[in-house]
Amino acid sequence: MWRSEALPGVRQPEHTVDSGTRMVRTRWARTTTVETKDWPEGSYLLRLDAQGGEGQRFVPVTIRSASTAGRTVVVNAVATWQAYNKWGGYSSYDGPSGGYGTRSLAVTFDRPYDYDDGAGLFLVYEAPLIALAERLGIPLAYATTSDVAREKRLLEGASAVLSLGHDEYWSPEQRAHITAARDAGTNLAVLGANCCFRRIRLEASDLGPDRTVVCYKSSYDQDPAIKRGHPATVDFRSPPGADPESSLLGVIYDGYPVDAPYVVANPGHWLFEGTGAKAGDRFAHLVGVEYDKVNTGFTTPRPIEILAHSPVVCDGRPSHQDTAYYTTTSGAGVFASGTMRWVEALDAAGDGRSGRNHGLDARSGALTTRVTENLLRVFAAGPAGRTHPAQDNVKAVYGG
């Protein structure tokens, strides 16, 4: 799309670490501007090449859609990319010592991504799905999690919303807007696991609005915003203000880490059409590294269908992973893959012996690709529940 002339390198000031929140930030001078007004909407990577081949880095860019009506919305999970970003030594999980107690309580987009040479989590958890959706030729729109949170009417009239492979950190506004879209007939596909798990707050930085991701987690009572009436930035399922993610997703996060075969339970379902899958078929390593399940001990929309029901052992505890689909009175269909490796598997090839992609093989790649194609085509056509209503099978799968 674009190539720059050679740009001079400039040594920028060292980053700083906030003493209260341990947030890493940079205050760098602008070195160039990329004009994107004529670019097609979509997800991009800028590639920075050092002259002489001495280095290469990436910068992810989303060219956002002004309207999503009649389109399937790809949502880049940028809040989660940032939470896991350890550029400068700190992430939402730990600090330089590796300890949870030294983690950042707030992280900012005012720094590069450390992971994957600057691409963040985009290449692993999102790019394979975007490539597949674009090949299908269905009408697509593009947004980030911050856009969905900020713009109340952004999803009005959308055919479907896609949450990709790792979409853990949500603001209450993002959840409210996606729930409202579902209740208006917009389909929702969750193509990962551990989705909508952490409640965050978006705040401004020196460079603009919504550039700081606040998540105190278990230290939520230390957050000064609590006294101003803001929701606690703790897991959605935890008090205060507990609101488990299952009420929206149909499934709930159940554990980490696992590596287990994916087991087909409902091969006659329309989503398995063309896969040749049979009941009990197993797909090695497709369940991992985090997984979800249907657990009616939490609020669970009904009717809901379990499509795959895979035995797992997580930290010594036996459980199951579930892929599920439910429909609503608005006509919306909601699909949850229940495994974080779903998008990664779209690129799986070979026999898996190389260990690449966790050992996923071409058979897993073919299954996830066909199921995702079936899903995207039906979801793009409008409220899936009107043409493909769910048939509840929780009792048949779990008993009781």
Buried (B, 14 or more C-beta within 10 A) or exposed (E): EEEEEEEEEEEEEEBEBBEEBBBBBBEBEEEEEEEBEEEEBBBBBBEBEEEEEEEEBBBBBBBBBEEBEEBBBBBBBBBBBBBBBBBBBBBBBBBEEEEEEBBBBBBBBBBBBBBBBBBBBBBBBBBBBBEBBEEEEBEBBBBBBBBBBBBEEBBBBBBBBBBBBBBBBBBBBBBBBBBBBBEBBBBBBBBBBBBBBBBBBBBEBEBEEBBBBBBBBEBBEEBEBBEEEBBBBBBBBBEEEEBBBBBBBBBBBBBBEBBBBBBBBBBEBBBBBEBEBEEEBBBBBBBBBBBBBBBBEBBBBEBBBBBBBBEBEBEEEEBBBBBBBBBBEBBBBBBBBBBBBBBBBBBBBEEBEEEBBBBBBEBBBBBBBBBBBBBBEBBBBBBBBBEBBBEEBBEEBBEE
